[in-house]
């Protein structure tokens, strides 16, 4: 199950010097996987990684994240951060495959229903 992310607007969808994106395309050029990374000096933080539901389970999330890491290493980035909800075991597994380690956790509290 994928978790939700705020929809992109023109600003958040536009790559630039501090916001980069990598995609996975079909043979017809259709975008089916995407990772977006924000840069702050030598640190990169993945904002979002998404894969179209029809193309999940093929390693595309790991592939686009790996492409971002390799390209940014070549550009001098030294530290990489990413997130991943425990409700989304596919992205947690992709992150682990790429060598990310959990260094903090978040809890979501929900009020009981009356």
Secondary structure, 3 states (H helix, E strand, C coil): CCCCCCCCCCCCCCCECCEEEEEEECCCCCEEEEEEEEEECCEEEEEEEEECHHHCCCCHHHHHHHHHHHHHHHCCCCEEECCCCCCCHHHHHHHHHCCCCCCCCCCCCCCCCC
